[in-house]
Amino acid sequence: MQRLYRIPLLLLLILISTVALVESLGESLCFLCPSSAHLYLRRLRGDALSVAARRHRPSTQLMSSRIVKVSINGDTYDVTVNPGDSILEAAEEAGLELPHDCRLGTCLQCTAKVVSGSVDHGMGTLDDEVTEAGYTLACQATPLSDDVHIEIVEEDEVIDKQFANMYK
């Protein structure tokens, strides 16, 4: 019987050691890729999950298609967003190439400024202050109104705002 308890205890110790190692490596990687490393660490610690959970609004699910204006590199396109699709997915279906990486709302590659209208931010990890400043993630955003217009911006525009509170 005693031998059976050693295996789970050993696995628990390995897991704790691995988490500590990943966390310390992640903090070192922040200098190489601040957005991905910090968000990964926040997700590991549970902060990002709580931000995303606060944002999830099941009652705002898109019930019919909506036209969204997407601006990128000075050009504006009309994109049809169907129920169940994010603005990023709809833009890709329309033949647009928007910056993206993870499609999970963590990498900040698909950052967009909401020019008009309102969007559901989905399960993205942007802080409340950042979304209140008018930013969203195209991979998570769905339109809540008929007059949505987003402009794709560089991720650097949001990184300082997103991590400002972490360095205070």
WOMO-V865470 format. One record per residue. PSI is psi in whole degrees, -180 to 180 (NA if undefined). D_LAST is the distance of its C-alpha to the last C-alpha in Angstrom with 2 decimals. Layout:
<<PSI:D_LAST> <PSI:D_LAST>>
This chain:
<<-41:50.81> <-34:48.52> <-35:48.06> <-34:46.75> <-24:43.80> <-38:42.81> <-52:42.12> <-37:39.52> <-42:37.86> <-44:37.86> <-40:36.40> <-43:33.64> <-40:32.80> <-43:32.87> <-46:30.58> <-43:28.00> <-40:28.27> <-44:27.98> <-44:24.81> <-41:23.23> <-47:24.55> <-40:23.41> <-44:19.86> <-37:19.80> <-41:21.61> <-41:19.28> <-34:16.27> <-36:18.65> <-12:19.71> <-29:16.31> <-28:17.33> <-43:20.61> <81:19.79> <-41:16.12> <-50:17.07> <-44:19.67> <-47:18.13> <-42:14.82> <-35:16.92> <-45:19.46> <-42:17.17> <-40:15.88> <-40:19.60> <-39:20.55> <-12:18.30> <-10:19.50> <-46:16.44> <-37:18.08> <-40:21.35> <-36:20.29> <-46:18.90> <-40:22.21> <-36:24.27> <-31:23.01> <-23:24.08> <123:27.45> <91:30.18> <-25:33.58> <-11:35.52> <19:34.44> <136:36.16> <123:37.97> <-23:41.67> <163:43.23> <147:42.58> <148:40.61> <128:40.52> <136:37.08> <127:36.68> <120:34.60> <132:33.84> <131:33.15> <37:33.81> <-8:35.38> <147:37.83> <136:37.88> <147:39.59> <127:40.74> <132:39.86> <120:41.39> <116:39.02> <158:41.15> <135:40.32> <-9:38.24> <147:36.94> <169:33.51> <-38:33.42> <-48:32.93> <-42:36.03> <-40:38.03> <-41:37.16> <-40:38.28> <-29:41.46> <-1:42.09> <8:41.90> <147:38.55> <100:36.32> <148:32.69> <138:29.90> <167:28.93> <-71:28.51> <-29:27.83> <14:29.15> <-3:26.96> <22:24.03> <-25:21.61> <-17:22.05> <9:21.25> <-30:24.40> <31:26.17> <137:23.62> <150:25.51> <129:25.14> <108:27.27> <-41:29.53> <163:31.67> <-172:32.52> <147:30.49> <154:29.66> <124:28.94> <-6:25.79> <-143:27.31> <23:25.50> <167:22.89> <16:19.27> <139:17.71> <159:15.25> <-40:16.94> <-36:15.07> <-44:16.39> <-35:19.86> <-26:19.99> <-2:19.43> <16:22.59> <154:21.77> <175:23.50> <121:24.67> <-28:28.40> <-17:29.10> <-23:28.18> <139:28.98> <145:32.33> <140:33.73> <-14:34.14> <169:36.12> <-7:38.87> <31:37.14> <131:34.18> <121:33.32> <151:30.43> <123:29.56> <130:28.31> <166:25.38> <143:23.76> <-29:21.00> <-27:18.85> <-26:18.87> <-27:16.91> <-46:14.78> <-41:12.17> <-42:12.19> <-38:12.38> <8:9.41> <-42:7.01> <-20:5.45> <-23:5.80> <8:3.81> <NA:0.00>>
